[in-house]
């Protein structure tokens, strides 16, 4: 069966909602992408006429019957600020879904999801998919402070949610890399998304040595379709493009020491 080609066209803005400081949720009507999207994939959005390049955004939710997709976006520059000011009914130029997403093993019954900060965006979609397959999901969610945590109303329903904050304002004092031993031991698959320092810490953690761990990389992208090679990373199997071969990779495949900080 031939793989569906990414959709290039427009999506209608349904809502823009602030969910935590500097982060908003953009909900779009786009049946073409909603029908094909898989957890871990992303879209490229054009951000007005003043910016030449599209912005890559992880898909945080997709519902094929309603034709809607959800995007959780941090306001970090002119492009994302422009997106945050959109109004319902406006049309956005969109390309997607793109990239290779997460793979849930048929025999894996207990899944551990580790989200650092904005890493909750693609893992939200994954958790919902896993729940629909009858999997037991434990989510470890962390941020520097409680106000930077994704609010409960925007979190997926999971079997257990472990909250970590570096200032101990909510949940366990520490980082998501301080994940309780018991959760790691019982998990059959681990999925992670977060900043590069988090990945480097997880890669060195011996508790994950025997675990199958998939990670979603966030790197700078220009085209999103493999033409510019701007998102190339070094792996055990040679150079790979995050937009085409990823953004999801096996943790052990990435050469973490060669990956540049963003």
Secondary structure as GFF3:
##gff-version 3
##sequence-region A 1 262
A	DSSP	beta_strand	7	20	.	.	.	ID=ss1
A	DSSP	beta_strand	23	29	.	.	.	ID=ss2
A	DSSP	alpha_helix	31	34	.	.	.	ID=ss3
A	DSSP	beta_strand	42	45	.	.	.	ID=ss4
A	DSSP	beta_strand	55	63	.	.	.	ID=ss5
A	DSSP	beta_strand	68	74	.	.	.	ID=ss6
A	DSSP	alpha_helix	78	84	.	.	.	ID=ss7
A	DSSP	beta_strand	91	98	.	.	.	ID=ss8
A	DSSP	beta_strand	110	116	.	.	.	ID=ss9
A	DSSP	three_ten_helix	117	119	.	.	.	ID=ss10
A	DSSP	alpha_helix	120	132	.	.	.	ID=ss11
A	DSSP	beta_strand	136	143	.	.	.	ID=ss12
A	DSSP	three_ten_helix	146	148	.	.	.	ID=ss13
A	DSSP	three_ten_helix	152	154	.	.	.	ID=ss14
A	DSSP	beta_strand	160	165	.	.	.	ID=ss15
A	DSSP	beta_strand	172	173	.	.	.	ID=ss16
A	DSSP	three_ten_helix	176	178	.	.	.	ID=ss17
A	DSSP	alpha_helix	181	186	.	.	.	ID=ss18
A	DSSP	beta_strand	189	193	.	.	.	ID=ss19
A	DSSP	alpha_helix	196	204	.	.	.	ID=ss20
A	DSSP	three_ten_helix	206	208	.	.	.	ID=ss21
A	DSSP	beta_strand	213	216	.	.	.	ID=ss22
A	DSSP	beta_strand	232	235	.	.	.	ID=ss23
A	DSSP	beta_strand	238	241	.	.	.	ID=ss24
A	DSSP	alpha_helix	242	245	.	.	.	ID=ss25
A	DSSP	beta_strand	248	250	.	.	.	ID=ss26
A	DSSP	three_ten_helix	251	253	.	.	.	ID=ss27
A	DSSP	three_ten_helix	256	258	.	.	.	ID=ss28
###
